[in-house]
Amino acid sequence: MNAPQIRHRIAQNLAEVRERMAVAAVRSGRRPDEVLLVAVTKYVGVEVMEPLIDAGAAVLGESRPQQLWPKVEALAGRSIQWHIIGQLQRNKVRRTLPLVVMIHSGESLRHLQAVDRIAGELSLRPRVLLEVNTSGDATKHGFMPHELPQALPELAALSHVEVRGLMCMAGLETDAEAARRDFSALRELRDRLRGSCCDRVSLDELSMGMSGDYEVAIEEGATIVRVGSALFEGISW
Ligand SMILES: *Cc1c(COP(=O)(O)O)cnc(C)c1O
C-alpha cells in the first residue's frame, strides 16, 4: 500500500469506529460525546500514526511504556494526549508520568502508593483508573472486586493520585455477549462502591471495550473505549 492509500483507509476506519460508537451511545440513551475514544497505537509505527492523527484521533493509548516514550518524542509537535493502558512497572513510573494524562492500569494499593510518591516528587497529579479483575482469572492484573471496598479509603488518602474510575479487560476467549457480562459486572460494582466512598475518589469513568466489543461496552455504560486493531484494518505496512 502506498502512503495515500494508507491515509485514506485509516480515515475511513476511524470514521466507521466513531459512527458505531455514536450509534451505540444513542442506543444506550447517551450523547455520542459522552464516550471517549482512546486510539490504541501499539501495533503501528509513527508513520501510520501520523495519518491517524491527521484524521482526527486526539487521544492515543499505548500499553508499554518503552513504546510510549519514543512515540511521544517523535510526535511532540502534535496536539494529542496520551494514556498508558498497560502495566506500568514501578521503575518506569518516573519517566512515564510527565507524558500521560491518564493511567488505566492502577493495579494494586502498593502500586498506586508508589505512583503517588513519585507524582509528589514531580509535582504531578496523575489521573488513574483502577484495573479490576472482573473475570477472576489469576493470570490477570488488577484489584479483585472484593478488595476495593477496603482499598478505596486508602486510595482516597493519597495526596497526588486522583482516582477517576474503573477499568477492565474482558475475558480473552469470549465473544461480545460474554464480554457484556464482564462489562455490566464492572458497572454494577462501580454503582455499589459509589455509595460507600469517598471524597477525593471519583468513579465516574468506566474504561472498557476494545475492537471486538466496544459497542457492547458502550451499551453497558463505558465512558472510555480503547480501540486498536479496528483502526488499522485493511492496512499493510
Ligand atoms: C491492545 C489493547 C487494547 C486494544 O485492543 P484491540 O482489540 O486491538 O482493539 C485495549 N486495551 C488494552 C489494555 C490493550 O492492551
The ligand as a Tripos MOL2 file, in Angstrom:
@<TRIPOS>MOLECULE
LIG
   15    15     1     0     0
SMALL
NO_CHARGES

@<TRIPOS>ATOM
      1 C1         -4.1700   -3.7750   22.8200 C.3       1 LIG1
      2 C2         -5.0850   -3.2620   23.8570 C.ar      1 LIG1
      3 C3         -6.3310   -2.7280   23.5070 C.ar      1 LIG1
      4 C4         -6.8340   -2.6490   22.0760 C.3       1 LIG1
      5 O1         -7.1460   -3.9200   21.5990 O.3       1 LIG1
      6 P1         -7.8200   -4.1370   20.1520 P.3       1 LIG1
      7 O2         -8.5120   -5.4340   20.2930 O.co2     1 LIG1
      8 O3         -6.6960   -4.1670   19.1930 O.co2     1 LIG1
      9 O4         -8.7440   -3.0150   19.9170 O.co2     1 LIG1
     10 C5         -7.1390   -2.2400   24.5260 C.ar      1 LIG1
     11 N1         -6.7420   -2.2720   25.8170 N.ar      1 LIG1
     12 C6         -5.5560   -2.7820   26.1920 C.ar      1 LIG1
     13 C7         -5.1940   -2.7720   27.6380 C.3       1 LIG1
     14 C8         -4.6840   -3.2980   25.2350 C.ar      1 LIG1
     15 O5         -3.5030   -3.7960   25.6250 O.3       1 LIG1
@<TRIPOS>BOND
     1     1     2 1
     2     2     3 ar
     3     2    14 ar
     4     3     4 1
     5     3    10 ar
     6     4     5 1
     7     5     6 1
     8     6     7 2
     9     6     8 1
    10     6     9 1
    11    10    11 ar
    12    11    12 ar
    13    12    13 1
    14    12    14 ar
    15    14    15 1
@<TRIPOS>SUBSTRUCTURE
     1 LIG1         1 GROUP 0 **** ****
